[in-house]
Amino acid sequence: MEQLDNNSNSVGNVSQDLFEENPISLWEEDISEIKKFIDQLKNSGVNDFRAYFEQNPDVINKLLSMVKIVKVNKKTIQIYEVSKKEKLINNLKRTLTNESLEAFREEIIAFSEGKNTFESETNTKTLKNKEKNIYMKVSIVPGYENTWSRVIVYIIDNSKLKELENKLQDTEERLKEITSSIPEIRFWHLFNPKEYEVALRKSYEIIQIVMNNIPQYIYWKDTNSAYLGCNRNYAKFLGLENTKDIIGKKDGDLIINEERVKQLKERESNVIIKRKPEYNITEKQILENGNIIWLNTCRIPLFDSKKNVVGILVASEDITEKRLVIQKLKESEEKYRTVVEKSLQGIGILQDVKIVFANNALAEILGYTVKELYSLSAEEVVNLIYIEDRDLVLKRHKERLNGKKVPSHYTFRVIRKNNQIRWVDMYASLIEYGGKPTVQEVFIDITDKKNAERKLKESESKYRDLVESSSMGLLEIDVINNRVAYINPKLLEIIGYSRDELNDENIFPKIIHHEDFKDIFQNREEGVLEFRIITKDRKLKWLAGDRKHHYDVKGELANLRLWLRDITKEKELEEIKSNLITRFSHEFKTPLISIKGFTQFLLTEYRQNLDDGMISFLSKIMDGSEKLKTLIDSFIESSQLNEDVVKVTIKQENLSDVIKMGLEEMEGMIKIRNHKINLNIKENLIVNFNREKIYIVFTNLLLNSIKYTPKGGKISIQSHITDNFITITLKDNGVGLNEEEKLKLFKPFGKIERYGQGWDVITDGMGMGLYISKEIIDLHGGKIWVESEGRNRGSIFNFSLPASKNQS
């Protein structure tokens, strides 16, 4: 919404700034009364308005009194030397001269003939009675051609430029007098060198006196384009130190640009051939430094007493600055006109309840053309407002026109031409237009936004229904205000408290077990969590679920959302299972020690009394006892890990030593399976770890690859150091894993059954080795994972441990 506010306000601000701060004088006028008068004349049969005004000269003063000045900008009050705009608006007639009154008459004639713009150069007066020459352009704003109720007047103070033009004209007249009064120049029958020299010197002295103090560029040449003289300004323009330096030279001697030399020669030759002067020709010239200037040039052929052309006089005025001012005027006018027309927001002006202005964007919002909007009656304009919003919108509109304070911004619905309903944001302001209070309105189509909000509300409603009826508990905590933002019925049922009781800011320490409180509120990591609570009836319960964080614009944690379920029964069953495994393991291990001990005693002390068959049987009992002991040790190890009773003591060790030791231990089995081992690890892999435990991890993974890779397979062992972790990778070309098998691999009893499937693999074991390995790696703060592209495409087992700071 803030963005919409900024966008809508910017339209009015930009257009106002363009008007108020424009470097050109701008007037906004309402001459609708003159339009009505002209229309009456047309209806009475008047067609020739020029003839009508000549026959009725007093009518112009009457029409002048009908002009209503709506506003003027800062530049205008500077030009007319007033302190306040109101003073100028109320004293328009004091600014008029006979010439400006004549320009006003021509303006009305032009508009009466169907033209929408009028340009003129005329004189005006400031309120301090100082006369100024101005360039004036008057334009009817598009859309107001039928009413003339909005007209923009552009004025440029042309006084300084006019003074220069007058000086140039005076100079031209004086030059004409000189060329007609000096026989040596007028006749130009200077074929005798001595007479030529005398005439040249005399003409030079006389002309220089006149021309060296005027701002124009003046020079004169003979018919062969050779310079006979120039004034100081032109010599300076060409980079000459003295005007005498130009005599006898041609443009090719002074100007590098060949194209410019060619153009000058063509233009001067044309005057000499036609024997006719050229006045006020606007020409562009590119200077040697690449700059472009514009010149207003007069070229006058010079005749002798026999009317033969004997030379040419050229006077040029630099009008570059004037052209830039005119260009700025055009650009400013275009910007002022297009800001509204090209705006993405709809802009309209209503007098009473009639649309007197609308831009294309508003027409598009309402589904009409601009012309159609102007033709709508007041009743039809009212019907554009949705019936349920109509009374409020019209009430505020009338109150605003009456000067009452009403909201400038409100939202309502409009009905398009095709009866489609659209939502709009409207920003309204009261302005004076044509001498009447008028409402200017900016419209922004927010239908898509409204539809999105409606869908969001529907979605929120569905979400709320799901949450309210969910079998999962939901708790939202406002971290900033330390309060419960929301709790659903299921979680209330679990903890036994009411919503009101949870609003107590000290309630959390009472409910959450003190050992778990810190992890919930101070841990900034999202993810799975488990914690204990104390219910209202003082029962201990376990909750588990996901924690999601929501942050404010400053990146501060603002909201904590917990999706929770009661896992108390699961925890109880897990504890029973753990106790059962531990009890079973210890109880089973005691008689096993006796069986193994007595068997070993018989094989040692009475071997000589036993035949081969008995020794074989006793050896098999010994092997079975050893395997059973290994299984029981796995049970005990896993149960300890599960109960967090294992305290891992770590120190800085070289992991490569453990890997090499594990390979040596497995060498016999590797040879039996005829596997090829490719070892590619760094010599020094310095890690903080428990040597005994990581040895178990590595040998478990290596054993897994040996067992489940058919004989003659390949196993590669590599090390990598990335992101401060050392990773060990064991890759084989064995039977591989599918997606389902990968999911269960690191779980308790997660053995993948290979027996009876025709693979040359070893199938013994209970599936505890990889589970134990994962628990050990987790205790070290590392990771363990498996990759496989599928059946018979091998497996890649990886485990990573944090590298030591001393690891290079």
C-alpha angles and dihedrals in degrees: 000000000000089000091052091050091052093048095050095045091049092064094059092040095051095047091046092048092048089053100039100040097037113132088223124073109258128190127183112206138181111213096163091125089059089051090054090049092050091048090053090052091050091050089052090055103264110145105151103065094173090060091042093055092046089055093042106035094162091064090076091064089049091052091047090060089057093062112108116197108212098184144333131204133238095267090058095058089048093054094046093043100234132136098218134036092225091061091057094044091053095046103047094135091059090064094058127103128182088264095050091047088053089050089052089053091052090048092055091046091052093049091045089056091056100263118138099201135045130189129192144159110222146140128265136175131233119227086257086063094250112147118227135184112229140183108222132191122183121194132181108226110246110263093032097077091111096050108025084214093134119044128161120210118200117197131186120192100235097174099112092045090048090054089054091048091050090051089050091050091049089050092050091051092047090049090052089051091049094048091049096044101046110075092199091061098033096055101030093192088146104144093131107083094219094051089045091054094048093047092045092052094046094047091046093053095047097044094044092057091056100040108036092079101051125087098232126099108245131178139151132211141185122245090272090062093251115145117248095179148319141198126260095261093057093046089052090046089057093044096251122146096210133029090228090065091073098058113113094007128115131218090259089062093053108030124061097195104090093194091056091049090051093050093050092050093049093049094047094044089052091058092046093049095045091042088217128117122240118216131197098357111172111220136175120222129189111214127215091261091054096255118137122225132180121222133194102213136192119193118192124186115227119222134197124221090277092056092251117146107244102166148336135255117210127192121180132184122203104236097168093115092048092051091050090053091050090047090051089050091054093045092047092048091049093049092047091049097044100043090077097033095050096040116126088219122076112248124193139167120210126195107194097325097322124107108235095167135022131164127218093261092058091047089052093049091052095039095239134109118252090249091053091052091054090052095053116113121230090259091051091050090053090051089059087074117083108254096239091054097037101092094050095046094048092045092054091044092055093043091051091051088051091055097254121144110254132157111284092209129049140144128236143146129264131197116232123216089262090053092252113145118231131183118229136187109218128198112192132189134177117241135167111247124174089351092302133101106260134179119232113199133192116201128199119189106230098168093117090048092050091049090050090050090050092050090047091053091048089048091048090049091052090045091050091050091051092047093047092052097036121125087217121081117239125200124180115189124197098219095188094055094029095231141118109267095185140349124182126225094255094059091045087055092051097049097035096226129121124238092251092053090054091059088074105106090216094054099095097066087052095051104036119067109254093235091056100039095087094050092054100047104028101036108094097193121106120221144078119344139178125198143157128247136191111226123217090261089053098254121145114235134177120225126190134181147101129313120211125187127211120196134202125233090275092057093251120140105257106163137026119200121193124189105198142180131188109254097168093116091047090052091050092050090046091052091049090049092047092049090047093051092046093046092045092048095050095041092048094046095060099064089038090061089054093049092048093045097049091044091052089047092054093048091049105038102030104030091115090057094051128085122226094263094055091046089052092051093047091048090053090050088051092050092047091049090051092051091047090050090053091052092048091049088053090052091050092046093050094046091051091050090048091053093046090237093129111097108198114213110202134188138167110288140158107255092198089066091056091049093050091047091051091051091052091051091051096042094103094052091045090055092047089054090043092227124165114227121205110194116193110163135132116262093232116044101163111196137156103239146128105265096208095048097046088047087059090050095050095045091047091054093043091048090050091054092046094050099044098042113085116241115287093031132147126243122183125193118197139169128217132183114208133152092355092305129113111217125196116201126196113191124185137174094226134126094301130207137269123220095265092051092050090057095056098036099096096040125100111281088006094153115152108224111235100158118122096008097111098253123135093236139122111252105185123113135076101246099255100112098079092041090054090046092054093050091051093049091048089054088056093051092248137118135243126193144154133226128195134158092212144276117357091001098102133244135260117208118193135183127177133197130189109267120238119250087243091060109114 
